[in-house]
């Protein structure tokens, strides 16, 4: 299944040296993760996130101002608000959400201030910062990635009141009462379940109570590891997926793809520039579970004719989801640049294995679809396949 880590902090830090980031992303991709929402806490983080997104297409940047200053661990001040809003506006077409933003009324945070600002005044500054980001989300049509530690009811109130029904939010690792979580869901928002859910009784109760359609997955890497003393990583979103399935009495195969929950509806994530969609015309259903391989003809051979034996360069493997779609084929860490090259491409579909699993002997063990991307390539190519045991058809879709 397709997995999306809806909340992580993947940028250089004491827990994540820059040298290990490529390995973390490769491990995540190998585990089935096709997109990671990389959230910032400050303008400095935001610049690092934007740079990393240009290097690693699996990273989807989010810019926001956290309610806790990452350097001092004290409640946020107004100093970084305008620089953050300026960064959001300047990168509105690059980011997929505003966040991490929200409220944090934890006693240790409100007691850390080095000034004489009262606790109530600190809370009011947090509300001001949060409301400014909600307002910008409304203006720019962007969703929110929300922090709400020890302030669940208040954070939901702010989004419902100031979002005005025009902003969608994801409440990450929500620690508030179930009644407030359900109020957020009723207003059209989602909650993300972190990988430490197996050792967090509150989160397990929340998963039981909230409809699965309103749940998505996260890691909050490098924090909230399934094992308390370990550094967390995006690959552990698999752990969260298995835990949610167990709590809901489902198998992992029965779980809805994260993409179907948040991809098209909440976040404008970077899908593969080459996508496909398999429809089983024999049964009138989506072709779920079809193996897909993408290759590029060696550039030294400009045409793949019957008189030449083309050499194919492997680019990516994928599997169609429950809707028959393969939307993140080239969204990994080391393959996406290939699609920018003009040339002849080949998609291979494991049609024989698909029908064999249904007890049907098909005529085509594999289906090959060869197509050419010109030098002035469009940003997206969609190649659907209509499939039966004894025939198939394909076309350039949208």
Secondary structure, DSSP 4 states (H G I P E B T S, - for coil): --EEEEEE--SSSSSS-GGGHHHHHHHHHHTTEEEEEEE-SSHHHHHHHHHHHHH-TTEEEEE---SB-TTT-SBP-STTHHHHHHHHHHTTTT-SEEEEEE----HHHHT--SS---HHHHHHHHHHHHHHHHHHHHHHT-EEEEE-TT-HHHHHHHHHHHHTTS--EEEET--S-HHHHHHHHHTT-EEEE-GGGGG-HHHHHHHHHS-GGGEEE---TTSS-SSTTSPP-GGGHHHHHHHHHHHTT--GGGSPPHIIIIITTT------SEEEEEEETTTTEE-TT-EEEEEEE-TT-S---TTS-PPEEEEEEEE--TTSEE--TT-SSSSGGGGGS-EEEEEEE-HHHHHHTTT---S-S-EEEEEEE-TT--S-EEEEEEE-SS-EEEEEE-
